[in-house]
Amino acid sequence: MSIGFGLERLGLLTLRFPRIMAVAVLAFTALCTFQLTRFNIDGDLLRLYRGSGIEYDRYMALNENFGTFENDVYLLVRSENLTDPEILEELRFLGFELELNEFAAGTMSPFSLRRPAEGGASVPAVPEGMQTRERVASALNDLRVNDPLMSNLILAGNAGMVMIMFPDPQVAAERGDEAMLASMRELMAAYESEDIHLELTGPAVWKQEILNASRFDQIMFMLAGVALGFFTAFLSFRTFWGALIATLTPVVTAFWVTGMTILVFGSFTFLTNIVSALVLVIAFAESMYFVLYWMRTGGVGMDQRQALVETVRKVSPACALTAITTIIAFASLTLAPGQGLREFAISGALGMALAFLALVTFLPLSLLLAMRLGFRMRKTPSVALTAPIPFIRRMARVAPRQAAIAAIVFVGLLLIPHFLLESRFRFQDFLPSNSDAIATSEQIDAGVGGVAPVYIRIPLQGGLTEMTDGDFATVERVHEIAENHFGAGKVISAASFRHYSDLGFSRERIFEAVGPFLRQRFVTDDGMQALVTAFSPTSENAHQTVAVIEAVRADLETAGIEGAEISGFRVLTAYASLDMIATLQISLMLAVFLSVVLIGIAFRSWRLALVSLIPNSLPILLTELFLYSSGIHLQLTTVISLTIAFGIAVDDTIHFLAHYARARERGESVAKAVDTTLDRVGPALIATTLILIAGCAVLTVSVLPQVALFGFLTVITLLAALIGDLIVLPALLIGGAMIFARWRHRKNEIPA
């Protein structure tokens, strides 16, 4: 069996039954094209963590019992004239209109809150009809100082306030966040003036920003990837039609991948959005390699159709093996928790399978059609691809034994930063770098409560009746613990209304005054659970979040409060992301191990498998050195990019070793086989790497920092992989053979 495990027979079947295969290809392309009518991108970050473990389960249970602030829309109002009675009343009308918004299930603002009054009634917390600035300033200052809930809504110095809209889940699901935010902005436009400045933020806004950035990225990646790939192919082939033939296959592959991703998952995410561009450039590289080999085979006097058959027989097995190793790299990511990563892994593996399918079906069919139409590949490859080869060949011959030993030692030293790397995660790194909503969130963080809530769920002993004194004391104790860690004025709970209790109002009266919707944010309808909400800074990283949460849990345990659970989207992302990164590191090592084993099985040589380990480890370790020295360390996308880039880097090694093994089978010496392989494969590796780098470089201009970082690291890894395959690998093959020959000679000299 060949190194491609017989998968190249698909290509031979295509050449034998071109019409039948053409019908099958057209039918499959039509199916995938139809799926494009359902194209959409899901910007919900929660999808990334779905099914990731206990923290996700706690968060969903919390959301079911209380609802959360995670989908709320925050409206930051800034005004230098907030104490002007007319401005205040205008904002009161804004609050009323916000409450009447068709998307609103409820609101919380200084104007929606009420306080209990004598006779069982309730009155607005912000008095109506105030006539002077002094009266307004006095009322707002009193509320901010004495009402803990108001301290989360009124900015210091009366410079502004925060209004929060709680979306109706059913209406938002039916009409979408985009329509909801458009409605909000239309309302804001009616009140925006020289005295009133309004800004939106919150998870719904972040989600929309991610969605818009992903849509832009999808279009840009495809168009730029195709354009750069065609331009590189044109420079390599020096013929328009040759470049067009090499371009058609990756374009069709991209259609197939996009259609099948929609068919399987229903939509794209910001992660699976990368897959289409990634598979596009990989398909470009393989298509270029295939066409270059066909061109050079046909250029030595062989009939073009026979050259195509020879190309399928010689190139397809290596392409099959490269597809398998890259599929292994993608599949290893399924070990990490979370639906988002599993979808990325599955869509990537599916994409690689489709890329190989297109290579052995659509590309041969395209070349058959081109030949039938009279196309002839008369020109030789660009001198830019062949010029470096003599220099590389000389480098491989200069002290290969010493170079091989130096490469092994160098790789060993690079393991030092590998073990020093730390896991890092910041929520804002998932949002566009030009996000206005993040800047607004940071203003809210600095002034009032915040937009990154952390929830502490407390089991109570009461029931449907008024909260008992014992239960209220428990809530107060948890509230106090939370304030000790998150800061005064950064926590809200039923204990926030203590000052009303001190005035003689019962807790049931207080809850009646705040209304049934807000009551559910503090205690469940059955009175068996209470909620304390703290607000952490938006800029806080995962390790800081985990440290605070663990400290709060320790204090709750010390205080003897049993059954309390801490959750929230910020808590979920911190714990789950660090867990994902740790698992992805294991996945990367597994991908390396399995790929090396597969190479050994395919080539039936443990020596070639061991030799391939050095040039394939080098790109990963060099990139990790950059991560360590730059302070980026390991993030979700850095580990993913290392795993996928490794899968791509192995492709070049396999193509090199496939030609080297054939040369050795013809009886050539190690050095001669290396020279032959460099001459035959070197230009193709340079061309394919240029296409891969050009395609991945497109990712670096994404406004999503994690996507841009993915592209940048992939470019670094691919450059290092090219050096490893064209310089390190030849030196290892020649130097290793010399070392082994000397060892065998010395062994034979030892008397028995």
Residue pairs with C-beta under 8 A, 6 or more apart in sequence:
2 8
2 317
3 317
3 318
3 320
3 321
3 602
3 603
3 654
3 658
3 661
4 316
4 317
4 318
4 319
4 320
4 321
4 602
5 320
5 321
5 324
5 602
7 316
7 317
7 320
7 356
7 360
8 312
8 313
8 316
8 317
8 319
8 320
8 360
10 316
10 357
10 360
10 361
11 312
11 316
11 359
11 360
11 361
11 364
12 309
12 312
12 313
13 21
14 21
14 312
14 360
14 361
14 364
14 365
15 308
15 309
15 312
15 364
15 368
18 364
18 365
18 368
21 361
21 365
22 365
24 361
25 361
25 362
25 365
28 256
29 252
29 255
29 256
31 259
31 263
32 255
32 256
32 258
32 259
32 260
32 263
33 255
33 259
34 259
35 258
35 259
35 260
35 262
35 263
36 255
36 258
36 259
36 262
38 262
38 266
39 258
39 262
39 268
40 262
40 267
40 268
41 211
41 214
41 215
41 218
41 267
41 268
41 269
41 270
41 273
42 211
42 267
42 268
42 269
43 207
43 208
43 209
43 210
43 211
43 214
43 269
43 270
44 207
45 206
45 207
45 210
45 430
45 569
45 573
46 569
47 269
47 339
47 340
48 269
48 271
48 338
48 339
48 340
48 341
49 56
49 338
49 339
49 340
49 572
49 573
49 576
50 56
50 338
50 339
50 340
51 337
51 338
51 339
52 337
52 338
52 339
52 572
52 576
52 579
52 580
53 337
53 575
53 576
53 579
55 567
55 571
55 572
55 575
55 576
56 572
56 576
58 565
58 567
58 572
59 68
59 567
59 568
59 569
59 571
59 572
61 567
62 68
62 455
62 457
62 531
62 565
62 567
62 568
63 70
65 457
65 524
65 529
66 455
66 457
66 520
66 521
66 524
66 529
66 531
67 166
67 520
67 521
68 453
68 455
68 568
68 569
69 164
69 451
69 453
69 521
69 533
70 203
70 453
70 568
70 569
71 166
71 167
71 169
71 172
71 202
71 203
71 204
72 164
72 165
72 166
72 167
72 202
72 203
72 204
73 164
73 165
73 167
73 180
73 181
73 184
73 200
73 202
73 204
73 205
74 162
74 163
74 164
74 200
74 201
74 202
74 440
74 441
74 444
74 451
75 98
75 162
75 163
75 164
75 165
75 184
75 188
75 198
75 199
75 200
76 160
76 162
76 198
76 199
76 200
76 201
76 440
76 443
76 444
77 91
77 94
77 160
77 161
77 162
77 163
77 196
77 197
77 198
78 155
78 159
78 160
78 196
78 197
78 198
78 199
79 87
79 91
79 159
79 160
79 195
79 196
79 197
80 159
80 195
81 87
81 195
82 88
82 91
82 136
82 140
82 158
82 159
82 160
82 161
83 133
83 134
83 136
83 137
83 140
83 158
84 133
84 136
84 195
85 130
85 131
85 132
85 133
85 135
85 136
87 195
87 196
88 126
88 130
88 136
89 128
90 191
90 196
91 111
91 161
91 191
91 196
92 111
92 126
92 128
94 163
94 187
94 191
95 107
95 109
95 110
95 111
95 112
95 163
96 111
97 187
98 104
98 107
98 109
98 163
98 165
98 187
99 106
99 107
99 112
101 165
101 183
101 184
101 187
102 171
102 183
103 165
103 167
103 168
103 171
103 172
103 175
103 179
103 180
103 183
103 184
104 165
104 166
104 167
104 168
105 166
105 167
105 168
105 169
105 517
106 112
106 165
106 166
106 515
106 517
106 518
107 163
107 164
107 165
107 166
108 153
108 163
108 164
108 166
108 518
109 153
109 161
109 162
109 163
109 164
110 125
110 126
110 140
110 143
110 150
110 153
110 154
110 161
111 124
111 125
111 126
112 515
113 124
113 125
113 126
113 149
113 150
113 153
113 514
113 518
114 122
114 123
114 124
114 125
114 513
114 514
114 515
115 122
115 123
115 124
115 125
115 147
115 500
115 513
116 122
116 500
116 505
116 509
116 510
116 512
116 513
117 123
120 509
122 512
122 513
125 143
125 147
125 150
126 139
126 140
126 143
127 139
130 136
130 139
137 158
140 154
140 158
141 158
143 150
143 154
144 150
144 151
144 154
144 156
145 151
146 499
147 496
147 499
148 489
148 491
148 492
148 495
148 496
148 497
148 498
148 499
149 492
149 496
149 497
151 448
151 449
151 489
152 162
152 448
152 449
152 489
152 490
152 492
152 535
153 161
153 162
153 163
153 448
153 449
154 161
154 448
155 161
155 162
155 447
155 448
156 447
159 447
160 447
162 444
162 448
162 449
164 202
165 184
166 517
167 180
167 204
171 180
172 180
172 204
177 204
177 207
177 208
178 208
178 211
180 204
181 200
181 204
181 205
181 208
184 200
185 200
188 198
188 200
191 198
192 198
199 436
199 440
199 443
200 437
200 440
201 437
201 438
201 440
201 441
201 444
201 451
202 437
202 441
202 451
203 451
203 569
205 437
206 431
206 435
206 437
206 438
209 431
209 432
209 435
209 437
210 270
210 430
210 431
210 432
210 704
212 432
213 270
213 432
213 702
213 703
213 704
214 268
214 269
214 270
214 273
214 704
216 703
217 270
217 273
217 702
217 703
217 704
217 707
218 268
218 273
218 276
220 698
220 701
220 702
221 273
221 274
221 276
221 277
221 280
221 698
221 699
222 254
222 276
222 277
222 280
224 698
225 250
225 254
225 277
225 280
225 281
225 284
225 695
225 698
226 247
226 250
226 251
226 254
226 280
228 691
228 694
228 695
228 697
228 698
229 246
229 247
229 250
229 280
229 281
229 284
229 691
229 694
229 695
230 243
230 244
230 247
231 694
232 284
232 288
232 687
232 690
232 691
232 694
233 242
233 243
233 246
233 247
233 284
233 288
233 291
233 687
233 691
234 240
234 242
234 243
235 382
235 384
236 243
236 288
236 292
236 381
236 382
236 384
236 385
236 687
237 243
237 246
237 291
237 292
237 295
237 377
237 379
237 381
237 382
238 379
238 381
238 382
239 377
239 378
239 379
241 370
241 375
242 291
242 295
242 377
242 379
245 291
245 363
245 366
245 367
245 370
245 375
246 284
246 287
246 288
246 291
247 284
247 287
248 362
248 363
248 366
249 283
249 287
249 358
249 359
249 362
249 363
249 366
250 280
250 281
250 283
250 284
250 287
250 355
250 358
251 280
252 358
252 362
253 279
253 280
253 283
253 351
253 354
253 355
253 358
253 362
254 276
254 279
254 280
254 283
256 354
256 357
256 358
257 275
257 276
257 279
257 280
257 347
257 350
257 351
257 354
257 355
258 276
260 347
260 350
260 351
260 354
261 268
261 272
261 275
261 276
261 347
261 350
261 351
262 268
264 346
264 347
264 350
265 272
265 343
265 347
268 276
269 340
269 343
269 344
270 430
270 704
270 706
270 707
271 340
271 341
271 343
271 344
271 640
272 343
272 344
272 347
273 707
274 344
274 699
274 707
274 710
275 344
275 347
275 348
275 351
276 351
277 695
277 698
277 699
278 348
278 351
278 644
278 695
278 696
279 348
279 351
279 352
279 354
279 355
280 695
281 691
281 692
281 694
281 695
281 696
282 326
282 352
282 355
282 648
282 651
282 692
283 355
283 358
283 359
284 688
284 691
284 692
284 695
285 648
285 651
285 688
285 689
285 691
285 692
286 319
286 322
286 355
286 356
286 359
286 651
286 688
287 359
287 363
288 684
288 687
288 688
288 691
289 315
289 319
289 655
289 684
289 687
289 688
290 311
290 315
290 319
290 359
290 363
291 363
291 367
291 377
292 381
292 683
292 684
292 687
293 311
293 314
293 315
293 684
294 304
294 307
294 308
294 311
294 367
294 377
295 377
295 380
295 381
296 380
296 381
296 680
297 307
297 310
297 311
298 304
298 307
298 377
299 377
299 380
302 310
304 371
304 376
304 377
305 368
305 371
308 364
308 367
308 368
308 371
312 360
312 364
314 658
314 662
316 359
316 360
317 658
318 654
318 655
318 658
319 356
319 359
319 360
320 356
321 598
321 599
321 602
321 654
321 658
322 650
322 651
322 654
322 655
323 352
323 353
323 355
323 356
324 598
325 595
325 598
325 599
325 647
325 650
325 651
325 654
326 352
326 644
326 647
326 648
326 650
326 651
327 349
327 352
327 353
327 647
328 591
328 594
328 595
328 598
328 647
329 591
329 595
329 643
329 644
329 646
329 647
329 648
329 650
330 344
330 345
330 346
330 348
330 349
330 352
330 643
330 644
330 647
331 345
331 349
332 345
332 587
332 588
332 590
332 591
332 594
332 643
333 341
333 342
333 344
333 345
333 348
333 584
333 587
333 640
333 643
334 341
334 342
334 345
334 346
335 583
335 584
335 586
335 587
335 590
336 342
336 580
336 583
336 584
336 587
337 576
337 579
337 580
337 583
338 576
338 580
341 580
341 584
341 640
344 640
348 644
381 683
381 687
385 682
385 683
385 684
385 686
385 687
386 682
386 683
388 682
388 686
389 678
389 679
389 682
389 683
392 678
392 682
392 726
392 727
392 730
393 674
393 675
393 678
393 679
393 730
395 727
395 730
395 731
396 674
396 678
396 727
396 730
396 731
396 734
397 671
397 734
400 730
400 731
400 734
400 735
400 738
401 735
401 738
401 739
402 735
403 728
403 731
403 732
403 735
404 731
404 732
404 734
404 735
404 736
404 739
405 735
407 614
407 618
407 728
407 731
407 732
408 614
410 618
411 614
411 617
411 618
411 621
414 618
414 621
414 622
414 624
414 625
415 621
417 621
417 624
417 625
417 627
417 628
417 629
418 621
418 624
420 628
421 624
421 627
421 628
421 633
421 634
422 633
422 634
423 542
423 543
423 578
423 581
423 582
423 633
423 634
423 635
424 541
424 542
424 543
424 581
424 632
424 633
424 634
424 635
425 541
425 542
425 573
425 574
425 577
425 578
425 581
425 635
425 636
426 539
426 540
426 541
426 542
427 452
427 538
427 570
427 573
428 435
428 438
428 538
428 539
429 635
429 705
429 706
430 704
430 705
430 706
431 437
431 438
431 704
431 705
432 703
432 704
433 703
433 704
433 705
433 708
434 703
438 538
441 450
441 451
441 452
441 538
442 537
442 538
442 539
444 450
444 451
445 451
445 452
445 535
445 537
445 538
445 539
448 489
449 489
449 490
449 492
449 535
450 490
450 535
450 536
450 537
450 538
451 535
451 538
452 535
452 536
452 537
452 538
452 540
452 568
452 569
452 570
453 533
453 534
453 535
453 536
453 568
453 569
453 570
454 486
454 533
454 534
454 535
454 536
454 549
454 566
454 567
454 568
454 570
454 571
455 531
455 532
455 533
455 534
455 566
455 567
455 568
456 478
456 482
456 531
456 532
456 533
456 534
456 552
456 556
456 564
456 565
456 566
457 529
457 530
457 531
457 564
457 565
457 566
457 567
458 474
458 475
458 478
458 529
458 530
458 531
458 532
458 561
458 563
458 564
459 528
459 529
459 562
459 563
459 564
460 467
460 468
460 471
460 474
460 523
460 527
460 528
460 529
460 530
461 468
461 470
461 471
462 468
462 471
462 527
462 528
463 526
463 527
463 528
464 525
464 526
464 527
465 527
466 506
466 507
466 508
467 475
467 494
467 507
467 523
467 527
467 530
471 530
472 494
472 495
472 507
474 530
474 561
475 493
475 494
475 495
475 530
475 532
476 495
476 498
477 559
477 561
478 493
478 532
478 556
478 559
478 561
478 564
479 491
479 493
479 495
479 496
479 532
481 552
481 555
481 556
481 559
482 491
482 493
482 532
482 534
482 552
483 490
483 491
483 534
484 555
485 534
485 548
485 551
485 552
485 555
486 534
486 535
486 536
486 548
490 534
490 535
490 536
491 532
491 533
491 534
491 535
492 522
492 532
492 533
493 522
493 530
493 531
493 532
493 533
494 507
494 511
494 522
494 523
494 530
495 532
497 507
497 510
497 514
500 510
500 513
501 507
501 510
505 513
511 519
511 522
511 523
521 531
521 533
522 530
522 531
523 529
523 530
523 531
524 530
536 545
536 548
536 570
540 548
540 570
542 573
542 574
542 575
542 577
542 578
543 574
543 578
545 570
545 571
545 574
546 574
546 575
546 578
549 566
549 571
549 574
552 566
553 566
556 564
577 636
580 636
581 634
581 635
581 636
581 639
584 636
584 639
584 640
584 643
585 634
585 639
587 639
587 643
588 620
588 639
588 642
588 643
588 646
591 643
591 646
591 647
592 613
592 616
592 617
592 620
592 646
595 616
595 646
595 647
595 650
596 609
596 610
596 612
596 613
596 616
597 609
599 608
599 609
599 612
599 650
599 653
599 654
599 657
600 606
600 608
600 609
600 610
602 654
603 609
603 657
603 661
605 661
607 736
607 740
608 657
608 661
611 729
611 732
611 733
611 736
612 650
612 653
612 657
612 729
614 724
614 728
614 729
614 732
615 653
615 721
615 724
615 725
615 728
615 729
615 732
616 646
616 649
616 650
616 653
616 721
616 724
618 720
618 721
618 723
618 724
618 728
619 645
619 646
619 649
619 716
619 717
619 718
619 720
619 721
619 724
620 642
620 645
620 646
620 717
622 716
622 717
622 720
623 642
623 645
623 713
623 716
623 717
623 720
624 642
626 632
626 713
626 716
627 633
627 634
627 638
627 713
632 638
632 709
635 706
635 709
636 706
637 706
637 707
637 709
637 710
637 713
638 709
638 710
638 713
640 710
641 709
641 710
641 713
641 714
641 717
642 713
642 717
644 714
645 713
645 714
645 717
645 718
645 721
646 717
648 692
648 714
648 717
648 718
648 721
649 717
649 718
649 720
649 721
649 724
649 725
652 685
652 688
652 689
652 721
652 722
652 725
653 721
653 724
653 725
653 729
655 681
655 684
655 685
656 677
656 681
656 685
656 725
656 729
659 676
659 677
659 680
659 681
660 673
660 674
660 677
660 733
663 672
663 673
663 676
663 677
664 670
664 673
668 676
670 733
670 734
670 737
671 734
673 733
674 730
674 733
674 734
677 730
678 726
678 730
682 726
685 722
685 725
685 726
686 722
686 726
689 718
689 719
689 721
689 722
692 718
693 715
693 718
693 719
696 711
696 714
696 715
696 718
697 711
697 715
698 711
699 707
699 708
699 710
699 711
699 712
699 714
700 708
700 711
700 712
700 715
701 708
702 708
702 711
